Amino acid sequence: EGGGNQWQGLQLTFEVLNDTQPPVLDLDATFPPDEGPFPTFKLPGSIALALTFNEHVQIGSGEITLTPRYGSPEVHIPVGATEVFGNRALVVPQHELWPGEVYSVSIDEGAFLDLQLNRFMGLEGGYKISVTPGIDFVQFGSGHWSNPNQGLMGQRFGHGVAVDTRNNIFVVGGRNGTAGASNTSVLNDVWRLATKREINCASSFADSLGCSERNCTPDGEGGFTLGTTTLSRIVWQRRSLGGASCVDSDGTLRSRMQEVVSERVDVCPCPICTKPPGPESGVPLPNLIKNKEYVKPYVKVSAANGTRELLCQEGRISSGPFVCHVHSRYFGFWSTPYPNCDEPTGCSYPPDYNGVMGFTFFDLEGSSDGRDCADITPQQPLRHGRHCAFKCGPGLQANSTFLCEVGSYSAVECMRRSCGDGSIDNGHVACDTPFPLMDSQCSVHCDDGYTATVPSTNCTTNDFEAEAPPELTPMPRCVPSPCGNFTYGEGATLIYSSPRPALGDTATATCDKGYEPVRPGYMDLKCGIKMQAIGIGNAEWQLSRTGERAGLLCTPKGVKVETTVVLDGIFTLDMLPPPGLSLLEVCEGERWEDMSFSLTVSISLAFAAIASSTAIAASDVLSVTLALCAGIDGSEGGAGADDGEVSGEGDPGRRLGAGEEVGYRVRINEVSAALALKASLEESDVNERFTSTFAVALAQSAGVTISNVMASGIIVSMLYSALLPTTAAPLIVTTTTPAPIENTSTFDEGTKDLGTILTTGDIGAIGALPIGIVIGVAAGLGCCCCCISLLVCIILKRRCSRKRYKTQISAQEDEDEGSADEQPLALTQGESHGGGGRRSQRLQALDDAVGLNVPSLENAPS
């Protein structure tokens, strides 16, 4: 400023608000004003509209429509043809509006935008204007038709009016308009007014012959027309003598009937479909559309191929839109047949194969139209009903294809391929699946008389090709079971039909010198299917004539053959020897005799625990073996010895024998009984009782610690003895080779052994008590077995002089008893105890021997 002071500046703070509100049409400020429900009919046909908004606007997209009330053509004004000045938009119709018409103004949504591009929400018929008619009427008087006598004040409405060629006006009937008149009061009079006026020449534009186009075409200004039409103004009424003449544009008088006064060319507007698709009585709407209500707004649609969308129910797609076509100069129609919703929705994306275990790739050759299903997109979908094929990995196979149904794919999976139905020649395979499938593990089962080349097989493949078929590997076969050389060929010479006799082969036997046939005429044999589960394998030598199992064929002359049924088996167990002893010491000398005796009695008691109908005496235990004692001097244990791996606590020489085997052979009265026992031992509960009884008995009798006992290897065999007429030992031939070592605890002939006591009833019914209370007396050996319940069994030393027990049990005759089976036992240790009776002596013997107080044999647990 003049004093040299500097301008210090000005800081203004302001906030720019984000305008999100759309522009609003102000009808009160719009010209011409809204006439609402009461048209004034004062506007000229060339009227322009000035739309006023509450803010500055700009042109958007859409159109402004003037819809007539009385049937004149609808007026469509593209919003691009308007002019915008600030908050006002000037709308000028292309043609004059029809006289006497009432128009409702509609504006499309988005036709105008504010400066922030917020869209105008649109106007639907809420703004009305009217155009002055070509002829106007004014009321002239009010009492012309009054009749006070009848209560008529002269007002009427709903009457008919006609004008004749002489300008006479006729008023016909109508309803009584007198105040207070009934609604049903009508008039039946006719009045004529003679106007006395001259008749002027009258002419009008006749209806044109049609438009120049059959279909709507663009007009070059964003709209569509049916072309143009030429209208002729024709004289339809001659003038009277004093009336005015019709004059053409050149001033020439034209008053004769049908004389053309003038012509004009009009543009034919494109007609519209004024009704939605479907009835009133027309073609029904398509099936499966979304609903029948949404098409109701489908009106005022241009016949210039105007379209409206066909909406279908979920899972269906439309075949196209509704299309409005030209029907006449003034009306359009919806083309038929209508589009439909018959086709279900297709699939817009490739199938999800991530959840398909074994998927490898899509198979183009097997897919619909050779389609690469990896390239399916919303732009190139897979149509409904089409499918995508695929391949699985080796040994697998696709169970189906990905079938596109209503926008989704069917479920598929890679199935394991089979290795057949499980049947093989002379047998079958049993798998962990109903039939052999890829990766199945199978066991091989052959028909009777056939033997599997492998015990098990797998369904697999080594081929890496997609869906390569699997096969059983190794390939199983069932071959004829071997019979081998005939077992009972002692004293006979046999000639075989094959060097390796198997099922179906034969043999012929002849007795050697000094031998004779057991059954003359029965010397021809055949290798046949085993009839009973005797021995091992499933084939056996049979007599060709009868099919019976072949036994001993030849014997020394003059001797008889004795047949014995035996049951061979094995116990596998972990055994810790008694304190102070090693495993090797158990196998030596007298200790082995004690052990073999304990094994014999324990096996007998184990059979007694399970055999309710077949008594197994100790003497029926023909042999026992203990594998760890094999090769030890003084023992007859069998094959193999083991000092074990685990020491007993505090006793370095006491070691555990792990997995030791105890073999046995017992005599059975009949083959059926032996087979029944074998079958019974294959039942888990019976086998468990069998092994637990053996374990408890052996632990108590031999002083060893037993665990992990299992019984297996049960085989029924036949033993044939040729009884020679000399004192030499009998010739024994068995079905198993080599035979188990004979029991070293064999009782002398004529003595009463433990087995005898078990079978003669000293302890009651063995079948009723699994073990019961057993007291066995071996008089010749001076030994005793005392067993109570399932838990206590003490086998006293067989010889009275052994220091381990230092006891002696002997049988004493009782002259007072009627049965030797009820004789009391006398227990002596240096000398006999005195006694309080035979029963008390037995109880005392058990008490002293096993350290138990037994109150009564009758009350002992079963």
GIQUISUL-V357747 format. One record per residue. RES is the residue in one small letter. SS is DSSP state (alpha for helix, beta for strand, coil for the rest). PSI is psi in degrees with one decimal (NA if undefined). BURIAL is b if it has 16 or more other C-alpha atoms within 10 Angstrom, else e. Layout:
# GIQUISUL-V357747
<<RES;SS;PSI;BURIAL> <RES;SS;PSI;BURIAL>>
This chain:
# GIQUISUL-V357747
<<e;coil;-179.3;e> <g;coil;-28.2;e> <g;coil;4.2;e> <g;coil;8.8;e> <n;coil;135.2;e> <q;coil;149.4;e> <w;coil;124.5;e> <q;coil;-1.7;e> <g;coil;170.6;e> <l;coil;129.0;e> <q;coil;120.6;e> <l;coil;136.9;e> <t;coil;125.2;e> <f;coil;161.4;e> <e;coil;128.4;e> <v;coil;114.8;e> <l;coil;143.5;e> <n;coil;112.2;e> <d;coil;114.9;e> <t;coil;2.6;e> <q;coil;136.5;e> <p;coil;158.6;b> <p;coil;149.1;b> <v;coil;134.9;b> <l;beta;127.1;b> <d;coil;97.7;e> <l;coil;-27.2;e> <d;coil;-28.3;e> <a;coil;-0.1;e> <t;coil;145.0;b> <f;beta;139.4;e> <p;coil;157.8;b> <p;coil;158.6;e> <d;coil;127.9;b> <e;coil;-7.3;b> <g;coil;-144.1;e> <p;coil;-2.2;e> <f;coil;87.1;e> <p;coil;146.0;b> <t;coil;-21.9;e> <f;coil;43.9;b> <k;coil;-11.4;e> <l;beta;143.5;b> <p;coil;160.9;b> <g;coil;-17.8;b> <s;coil;22.1;e> <i;coil;144.3;b> <a;beta;151.9;b> <l;beta;135.6;b> <a;beta;100.0;b> <l;beta;129.2;b> <t;beta;127.6;b> <f;beta;169.7;b> <n;coil;-1.6;e> <e;coil;170.0;b> <h;coil;141.6;b> <v;beta;168.7;b> <q;beta;165.8;b> <i;beta;134.7;b> <g;coil;-125.4;b> <s;coil;148.2;e> <g;coil;-156.1;b> <e;beta;164.3;b> <i;beta;129.3;b> <t;beta;133.1;b> <l;beta;110.1;b> <t;beta;120.1;b> <p;beta;154.0;b> <r;coil;-34.2;e> <y;coil;23.2;e> <g;coil;1.8;e> <s;coil;167.1;b> <p;coil;143.9;b> <e;coil;143.9;b> <v;beta;124.3;b> <h;beta;124.1;b> <i;beta;109.4;b> <p;beta;137.6;b> <v;alpha;-22.1;b> <g;alpha;-16.0;b> <a;alpha;1.8;b> <t;coil;162.3;b> <e;beta;133.5;e> <v;beta;131.4;b> <f;beta;98.0;e> <g;coil;-115.1;e> <n;coil;13.9;b> <r;beta;145.7;b> <a;beta;125.4;b> <l;beta;122.6;b> <v;beta;118.7;b> <v;beta;112.8;b> <p;coil;147.9;b> <q;coil;-33.9;e> <h;coil;162.6;e> <e;coil;146.8;e> <l;coil;152.3;b> <w;coil;139.1;b> <p;coil;145.3;b> <g;coil;9.6;b> <e;coil;150.3;b> <v;beta;127.6;b> <y;beta;138.7;b> <s;beta;128.6;b> <v;beta;125.9;b> <s;beta;140.7;b> <i;beta;129.2;b> <d;coil;148.8;b> <e;coil;136.0;b> <g;coil;4.6;b> <a;coil;-29.8;b> <f;beta;148.9;b> <l;beta;149.7;b> <d;beta;-177.8;b> <l;coil;-16.8;e> <q;coil;13.0;e> <l;coil;21.8;b> <n;coil;134.2;b> <r;beta;134.1;b> <f;coil;134.4;b> <m;coil;-9.2;b> <g;coil;163.4;b> <l;beta;129.2;b> <e;beta;84.7;e> <g;beta;14.8;e> <g;beta;5.6;e> <y;beta;119.0;b> <k;beta;140.8;b> <i;beta;161.5;b> <s;beta;153.2;b> <v;beta;140.6;b> <t;coil;140.5;b> <p;coil;163.5;b> <g;coil;-22.9;e> <i;coil;141.6;e> <d;coil;152.7;e> <f;coil;144.4;e> <v;coil;150.7;e> <q;coil;130.6;e> <f;coil;93.2;e> <g;coil;169.2;e> <s;coil;-0.2;e> <g;coil;20.3;e> <h;coil;-34.6;e> <w;coil;26.4;e> <s;coil;152.5;e> <n;beta;91.6;e> <p;alpha;-30.3;e> <n;alpha;-31.1;e> <q;alpha;4.5;e> <g;coil;27.1;e> <l;beta;125.7;b> <m;coil;-1.8;b> <g;coil;-14.7;b> <q;coil;140.5;b> <r;beta;158.9;b> <f;beta;163.7;e> <g;coil;21.1;e> <h;coil;163.9;b> <g;beta;143.7;e> <v;beta;137.9;e> <a;beta;150.0;e> <v;beta;126.8;e> <d;coil;-179.0;e> <t;coil;-11.4;e> <r;coil;16.1;e> <n;coil;26.4;b> <n;beta;134.4;e> <i;beta;127.2;b> <f;beta;130.7;b> <v;beta;125.4;b> <v;beta;121.8;b> <g;beta;-147.4;b> <g;beta;-172.9;b> <r;beta;147.0;b> <n;beta;118.6;b> <g;coil;7.0;b> <t;coil;137.6;b> <a;coil;133.7;e> <g;coil;-3.1;e> <a;coil;150.1;e> <s;coil;150.3;e> <n;coil;-20.3;e> <t;coil;3.6;e> <s;coil;116.9;e> <v;beta;159.5;b> <l;beta;143.8;b> <n;beta;27.7;e> <d;beta;163.3;e> <v;beta;127.9;e> <w;beta;141.4;e> <r;beta;134.1;e> <l;beta;114.2;e> <a;beta;105.0;e> <t;coil;-21.2;e> <k;coil;19.9;e> <r;coil;152.7;e> <e;coil;156.7;e> <i;coil;119.5;b> <n;coil;156.2;b> <c;coil;134.6;b> <a;beta;134.1;b> <s;beta;157.7;b> <s;beta;161.6;e> <f;beta;121.2;b> <a;coil;157.9;e> <d;coil;138.0;e> <s;coil;165.8;e> <l;coil;-11.4;e> <g;coil;176.8;b> <c;coil;161.3;b> <s;coil;-18.6;e> <e;coil;149.4;e> <r;coil;-24.7;e> <n;coil;156.2;b> <c;coil;135.0;b> <t;beta;155.0;b> <p;beta;142.8;e> <d;coil;3.6;e> <g;coil;-4.8;e> <e;coil;20.7;e> <g;coil;-2.7;e> <g;coil;-172.3;b> <f;beta;148.6;b> <t;beta;167.3;b> <l;beta;22.8;b> <g;beta;-142.7;b> <t;beta;165.7;e> <t;beta;144.2;b> <t;beta;124.0;b> <l;beta;135.3;b> <s;beta;130.4;b> <r;beta;115.0;b> <i;beta;141.2;b> <v;beta;125.2;b> <w;beta;-6.2;b> <q;beta;127.4;b> <r;coil;153.9;b> <r;coil;155.0;b> <s;coil;-179.8;e> <l;coil;-35.8;e> <g;coil;3.7;e> <g;coil;167.9;e> <a;coil;149.2;b> <s;coil;158.6;b> <c;coil;142.1;b> <v;beta;131.9;b> <d;coil;-175.0;e> <s;coil;-20.5;e> <d;coil;-1.1;e> <g;coil;2.2;e> <t;coil;135.2;e> <l;beta;134.5;e> <r;coil;101.0;b> <s;coil;-1.3;b> <r;coil;150.9;b> <m;coil;136.6;e> <q;coil;10.9;e> <e;coil;137.2;e> <v;beta;123.8;b> <v;beta;-43.2;b> <s;beta;168.5;b> <e;beta;155.6;e> <r;beta;154.2;e> <v;beta;121.7;e> <d;beta;150.0;e> <v;beta;131.7;e> <c;beta;110.5;b> <p;beta;152.3;b> <c;coil;126.7;b> <p;coil;172.8;b> <i;beta;160.1;b> <c;beta;110.1;b> <t;coil;-12.3;b> <k;coil;153.0;b> <p;coil;164.6;b> <p;coil;157.6;b> <g;coil;-179.2;b> <p;coil;142.0;e> <e;coil;-58.8;e> <s;coil;16.2;e> <g;coil;-153.3;e> <v;coil;132.7;e> <p;coil;153.8;e> <l;coil;155.6;b> <p;coil;155.8;b> <n;coil;158.4;e> <l;coil;19.3;b> <i;beta;164.6;b> <k;coil;-52.6;b> <n;coil;177.1;e> <k;coil;2.6;e> <e;coil;-31.8;e> <y;coil;-15.3;e> <v;coil;-7.9;b> <k;coil;-35.5;e> <p;coil;0.1;e> <y;coil;67.8;b> <v;coil;166.9;e> <k;coil;38.8;b> <v;beta;130.0;b> <s;beta;140.9;b> <a;coil;5.8;b> <a;coil;57.7;b> <n;coil;35.8;b> <g;beta;139.7;b> <t;beta;154.0;b> <r;beta;140.9;b> <e;coil;138.8;e> <l;coil;117.5;b> <l;coil;127.5;b> <c;beta;165.1;b> <q;coil;160.6;e> <e;coil;135.9;e> <g;coil;2.1;b> <r;beta;151.6;b> <i;beta;147.9;b> <s;coil;152.0;b> <s;coil;-4.4;e> <g;coil;-178.0;e> <p;coil;168.4;e> <f;beta;138.7;b> <v;beta;128.1;b> <c;beta;123.9;b> <h;beta;167.2;b> <v;beta;128.9;b> <h;coil;-42.3;b> <s;coil;-175.1;b> <r;coil;-27.9;b> <y;coil;-15.7;b> <f;beta;145.9;b> <g;beta;172.6;b> <f;beta;154.5;b> <w;beta;122.5;b> <s;coil;140.2;e> <t;coil;154.9;e> <p;coil;148.7;e> <y;coil;157.4;b> <p;coil;162.8;b> <n;coil;170.0;b> <c;coil;29.2;b> <d;coil;-31.3;e> <e;beta;125.0;b> <p;beta;163.2;b> <t;coil;139.6;b> <g;coil;-172.6;b> <c;beta;129.0;b> <s;coil;-6.5;b> <y;coil;158.5;b> <p;coil;155.9;b> <p;coil;145.6;b> <d;coil;102.4;e> <y;coil;2.2;b> <n;coil;-29.0;e> <g;coil;2.5;e> <v;coil;100.1;e> <m;coil;126.3;e> <g;coil;-3.1;b> <f;beta;138.4;b> <t;beta;-53.7;b> <f;beta;161.3;e> <f;beta;139.7;b> <d;beta;102.1;b> <l;coil;-40.2;b> <e;coil;-32.3;e> <g;coil;-8.6;e> <s;coil;157.6;b> <s;alpha;130.4;b> <d;alpha;23.6;e> <g;alpha;28.6;e> <r;coil;135.3;b> <d;coil;101.9;b> <c;alpha;-8.5;b> <a;alpha;-15.1;e> <d;alpha;16.0;e> <i;coil;130.4;b> <t;coil;168.0;e> <p;coil;-28.7;e> <q;coil;-27.7;e> <q;coil;69.7;e> <p;coil;167.2;b> <l;beta;123.6;b> <r;coil;155.8;b> <h;coil;139.0;b> <g;coil;-11.9;b> <r;coil;162.8;b> <h;beta;158.6;b> <c;beta;119.3;b> <a;beta;156.6;b> <f;beta;167.6;b> <k;beta;149.2;b> <c;beta;175.7;b> <g;coil;177.8;b> <p;coil;137.3;b> <g;coil;-0.1;b> <l;beta;168.8;b> <q;beta;136.1;b> <a;beta;131.8;b> <n;coil;-14.6;e> <s;coil;-163.1;b> <t;coil;163.0;b> <f;beta;104.1;b> <l;beta;123.4;b> <c;beta;116.9;b> <e;beta;114.9;b> <v;coil;47.8;b> <g;coil;-2.2;b> <s;beta;164.9;b> <y;beta;148.8;b> <s;coil;154.5;e> <a;coil;139.2;e> <v;coil;168.3;b> <e;coil;159.4;b> <c;beta;114.1;b> <m;beta;147.1;b> <r;beta;129.0;b> <r;coil;154.8;b> <s;beta;158.7;b> <c;coil;37.5;b> <g;coil;-170.3;e> <d;coil;5.4;e> <g;coil;-6.4;b> <s;beta;141.3;b> <i;beta;166.9;b> <d;coil;123.4;e> <n;coil;29.3;b> <g;beta;-164.8;b> <h;beta;168.9;b> <v;beta;140.5;b> <a;beta;123.3;b> <c;beta;173.9;b> <d;coil;8.3;e> <t;coil;161.8;e> <p;coil;-33.8;e> <f;coil;161.0;b> <p;coil;118.8;b> <l;beta;166.4;b> <m;coil;130.0;b> <d;coil;7.5;b> <s;coil;144.8;b> <q;beta;128.2;b> <c;beta;146.4;b> <s;beta;149.7;b> <v;beta;129.3;b> <h;beta;127.5;b> <c;beta;156.1;b> <d;coil;162.7;b> <d;coil;132.7;b> <g;coil;1.7;b> <y;beta;152.2;b> <t;beta;138.5;b> <a;beta;139.2;b> <t;coil;-26.1;e> <v;coil;145.3;e> <p;coil;-26.8;e> <s;beta;164.3;b> <t;beta;164.4;b> <n;beta;147.3;b> <c;beta;109.3;b> <t;beta;177.2;b> <t;coil;147.9;b> <n;coil;6.4;e> <d;coil;135.2;e> <f;coil;1.8;e> <e;coil;145.4;e> <a;coil;132.8;b> <e;coil;29.5;b> <a;coil;134.6;b> <p;coil;139.1;b> <p;coil;170.1;b> <e;beta;160.3;b> <l;beta;125.8;b> <t;beta;124.5;e> <p;coil;156.4;e> <m;coil;118.3;e> <p;coil;148.9;b> <r;coil;148.3;b> <c;beta;110.6;b> <v;beta;157.2;b> <p;beta;133.4;b> <s;coil;140.4;b> <p;beta;145.4;b> <c;coil;-21.3;b> <g;coil;-172.8;b> <n;coil;146.7;b> <f;coil;128.7;b> <t;coil;-39.4;b> <y;coil;51.3;b> <g;coil;16.7;b> <e;coil;125.4;b> <g;coil;15.4;b> <a;beta;152.1;b> <t;beta;126.6;e> <l;beta;140.7;b> <i;beta;120.9;e> <y;beta;150.8;b> <s;coil;-12.9;e> <s;coil;146.3;e> <p;coil;-24.1;e> <r;coil;83.7;e> <p;coil;132.5;b> <a;beta;-175.5;b> <l;coil;127.8;b> <g;coil;-16.8;b> <d;coil;165.7;b> <t;beta;167.6;b> <a;beta;151.1;b> <t;beta;131.0;b> <a;beta;145.2;b> <t;beta;141.0;b> <c;beta;141.3;b> <d;coil;169.9;e> <k;coil;135.0;e> <g;coil;-4.6;e> <y;beta;157.2;b> <e;beta;154.1;b> <p;beta;139.5;b> <v;coil;-39.6;b> <r;coil;97.6;e> <p;coil;138.3;e> <g;coil;-2.5;e> <y;coil;58.4;b> <m;coil;-0.9;b> <d;beta;132.5;b> <l;beta;158.0;b> <k;beta;149.5;b> <c;beta;108.9;b> <g;beta;176.8;b> <i;beta;132.6;b> <k;coil;130.6;b> <m;coil;-32.1;e> <q;coil;155.5;e> <a;coil;66.0;b> <i;beta;129.6;b> <g;coil;-165.6;b> <i;coil;165.5;e> <g;coil;174.8;b> <n;coil;20.0;b> <a;beta;153.5;b> <e;beta;160.4;b> <w;beta;131.5;b> <q;beta;157.6;b> <l;beta;126.5;b> <s;coil;-33.9;b> <r;coil;-35.4;e> <t;coil;-20.1;e> <g;coil;4.2;b> <e;coil;158.5;e> <r;beta;129.3;b> <a;coil;135.5;b> <g;coil;-149.7;b> <l;coil;128.1;b> <l;coil;-39.5;b> <c;beta;144.0;b> <t;beta;156.7;b> <p;beta;144.3;b> <k;coil;134.7;e> <g;coil;6.4;e> <v;coil;162.6;b> <k;beta;159.2;e> <v;beta;129.4;b> <e;beta;129.5;e> <t;beta;131.8;e> <t;beta;131.9;b> <v;beta;127.3;b> <v;beta;155.3;b> <l;beta;117.8;b> <d;beta;140.2;b> <g;beta;175.1;b> <i;beta;136.0;b> <f;beta;132.7;b> <t;beta;129.6;b> <l;beta;164.1;b> <d;beta;128.0;b> <m;beta;129.1;b> <l;beta;122.9;b> <p;coil;170.0;b> <p;coil;156.6;b> <p;coil;136.7;b> <g;coil;-4.1;e> <l;coil;147.2;b> <s;coil;170.2;b> <l;alpha;-37.1;b> <l;alpha;-38.1;b> <e;alpha;-27.7;b> <v;alpha;-27.7;b> <c;coil;4.4;b> <e;coil;135.7;b> <g;alpha;-126.7;e> <e;alpha;-31.4;b> <r;alpha;-37.2;b> <w;alpha;-37.8;b> <e;alpha;-42.2;b> <d;alpha;-44.8;b> <m;alpha;-44.0;b> <s;alpha;-35.5;b> <f;alpha;-44.1;b> <s;alpha;-40.8;b> <l;alpha;-42.3;b> <t;alpha;-50.3;b> <v;alpha;-39.9;b> <s;alpha;-39.6;b> <i;alpha;-41.1;b> <s;alpha;-43.4;b> <l;alpha;-35.7;b> <a;alpha;-41.8;b> <f;alpha;-35.0;b> <a;alpha;-29.5;b> <a;alpha;-19.4;b> <i;alpha;-18.5;b> <a;coil;101.3;b> <s;coil;-25.1;e> <s;coil;-12.9;e> <t;coil;111.4;b> <a;coil;131.3;b> <i;coil;104.6;b> <a;coil;161.9;b> <a;alpha;-33.9;b> <s;alpha;-14.4;b> <d;alpha;-12.7;b> <v;beta;98.3;b> <l;beta;-30.5;b> <s;beta;151.2;b> <v;beta;149.5;b> <t;beta;149.8;b> <l;beta;114.2;b> <a;alpha;-34.6;b> <l;alpha;-19.0;b> <c;alpha;4.1;b> <a;coil;132.9;b> <g;coil;1.4;e> <i;coil;133.0;b> <d;coil;135.4;e> <g;coil;-4.3;e> <s;coil;163.1;b> <e;coil;44.1;b> <g;coil;-37.2;b> <g;coil;-150.7;b> <a;coil;122.3;e> <g;coil;144.6;e> <a;coil;150.8;b> <d;coil;125.5;b> <d;coil;-2.0;b> <g;coil;-175.5;b> <e;coil;-20.4;e> <v;coil;129.2;e> <s;beta;148.0;b> <g;beta;147.8;b> <e;coil;126.7;e> <g;coil;7.8;e> <d;beta;91.2;e> <p;beta;-29.8;e> <g;beta;-9.5;b> <r;beta;109.2;b> <r;beta;153.8;b> <l;beta;132.9;b> <g;beta;102.3;b> <a;beta;135.7;b> <g;beta;30.7;b> <e;beta;152.8;b> <e;beta;132.5;b> <v;beta;116.3;b> <g;beta;150.8;b> <y;beta;159.1;b> <r;beta;124.2;b> <v;beta;150.0;b> <r;beta;133.9;b> <i;beta;146.2;b> <n;coil;-43.7;e> <e;coil;156.8;e> <v;alpha;-43.0;b> <s;alpha;-39.1;e> <a;alpha;-40.5;e> <a;alpha;-43.4;b> <l;alpha;-35.9;b> <a;alpha;-41.6;e> <l;alpha;-41.8;b> <k;alpha;-46.2;b> <a;alpha;-38.5;e> <s;alpha;-39.3;e> <l;alpha;-13.7;b> <e;coil;-6.4;e> <e;coil;134.4;e> <s;alpha;-43.6;e> <d;alpha;-38.2;e> <v;alpha;-43.7;b> <n;alpha;-38.5;b> <e;alpha;-42.3;b> <r;alpha;-37.9;b> <f;alpha;-49.5;b> <t;alpha;-39.4;b> <s;alpha;-37.8;b> <t;alpha;-45.8;b> <f;alpha;-44.3;b> <a;alpha;-45.5;b> <v;alpha;-43.8;b> <a;alpha;-44.9;b> <l;alpha;-39.3;b> <a;alpha;-41.6;b> <q;alpha;-34.3;b> <s;alpha;-36.2;b> <a;alpha;-4.9;b> <g;coil;17.6;b> <v;coil;162.2;b> <t;beta;124.1;b> <i;beta;141.5;b> <s;beta;163.4;b> <n;beta;51.4;e> <v;beta;132.9;b> <m;beta;140.9;b> <a;beta;132.5;b> <s;beta;-177.7;e> <g;beta;35.5;e> <i;beta;119.7;b> <i;beta;132.1;b> <v;beta;128.6;b> <s;beta;163.4;b> <m;beta;137.3;b> <l;beta;124.7;b> <y;beta;129.9;b> <s;beta;124.4;b> <a;beta;111.7;b> <l;beta;106.2;b> <l;coil;150.8;b> <p;coil;27.5;e> <t;coil;-179.0;e> <t;coil;1.9;e> <a;coil;155.0;e> <a;coil;145.5;e> <p;coil;150.8;e> <l;beta;120.5;e> <i;beta;126.6;b> <v;beta;128.4;b> <t;beta;172.5;b> <t;coil;-16.1;b> <t;coil;141.8;b> <t;coil;134.0;e> <p;coil;158.1;e> <a;coil;150.2;e> <p;coil;153.5;b> <i;coil;139.1;b> <e;coil;148.7;b> <n;coil;125.2;b> <t;coil;-5.6;b> <s;coil;32.4;b> <t;coil;136.1;b> <f;coil;148.6;b> <d;coil;150.7;e> <e;coil;134.9;e> <g;coil;-10.4;e> <t;coil;163.7;e> <k;coil;100.5;b> <d;coil;179.6;b> <l;alpha;-41.3;b> <g;alpha;-37.3;b> <t;alpha;-43.1;b> <i;alpha;-39.4;b> <l;alpha;-34.7;b> <t;alpha;-14.4;b> <t;alpha;-5.1;e> <g;coil;12.0;e> <d;coil;-26.1;b> <i;coil;12.2;b> <g;coil;-160.9;e> <a;coil;113.8;b> <i;coil;-36.2;b> <g;coil;-31.7;b> <a;coil;-33.7;e> <l;coil;119.3;b> <p;coil;-40.4;b> <i;coil;-46.6;b> <g;coil;-160.4;b> <i;coil;115.5;b> <v;beta;129.9;b> <i;beta;113.6;b> <g;beta;141.9;b> <v;beta;122.5;b> <a;beta;94.6;b> <a;coil;-41.7;b> <g;coil;-27.6;b> <l;coil;-11.6;b> <g;coil;43.9;b> <c;beta;161.5;b> <c;beta;141.3;b> <c;beta;120.7;b> <c;beta;121.2;b> <c;beta;126.4;b> <i;beta;130.5;b> <s;coil;-156.9;b> <l;coil;-1.1;b> <l;coil;-19.8;e> <v;beta;120.5;b> <c;beta;114.9;b> <i;beta;121.1;b> <i;beta;113.1;b> <l;coil;157.5;b> <k;coil;145.6;b> <r;coil;-23.0;b> <r;coil;134.5;b> <c;coil;-24.2;b> <s;coil;-5.8;e> <r;coil;133.6;e> <k;coil;-17.8;e> <r;coil;-41.6;e> <y;coil;-34.0;e> <k;coil;44.1;e> <t;coil;161.8;b> <q;beta;129.7;b> <i;beta;129.8;b> <s;beta;156.2;b> <a;beta;130.9;b> <q;coil;138.6;e> <e;coil;141.5;e> <d;coil;108.1;e> <e;coil;-21.8;e> <d;coil;-17.3;e> <e;coil;145.3;e> <g;coil;-13.4;e> <s;coil;134.7;e> <a;alpha;-22.6;e> <d;alpha;-18.0;e> <e;alpha;18.2;e> <q;coil;141.6;b> <p;coil;162.4;b> <l;beta;142.1;b> <a;beta;121.7;b> <l;beta;120.4;b> <t;beta;144.3;b> <q;coil;85.5;e> <g;coil;-48.9;e> <e;coil;161.6;e> <s;beta;146.0;e> <h;coil;150.1;e> <g;coil;165.7;e> <g;coil;157.7;e> <g;coil;41.2;e> <g;coil;161.9;e> <r;alpha;-42.8;e> <r;alpha;-44.7;b> <s;alpha;-33.4;e> <q;alpha;-39.9;b> <r;alpha;-45.1;b> <l;alpha;-40.1;b> <q;alpha;-38.0;b> <a;alpha;-43.9;b> <l;alpha;-40.7;b> <d;alpha;-46.9;e> <d;alpha;-35.4;e> <a;alpha;-41.1;b> <v;alpha;-1.5;b> <g;coil;28.0;e> <l;coil;148.6;e> <n;coil;105.9;e> <v;coil;109.0;e> <p;coil;-37.3;e> <s;coil;136.6;e> <l;coil;-33.5;e> <e;coil;-27.6;e> <n;coil;5.1;e> <a;coil;144.1;e> <p;coil;148.0;e> <s;coil;NA;e>>
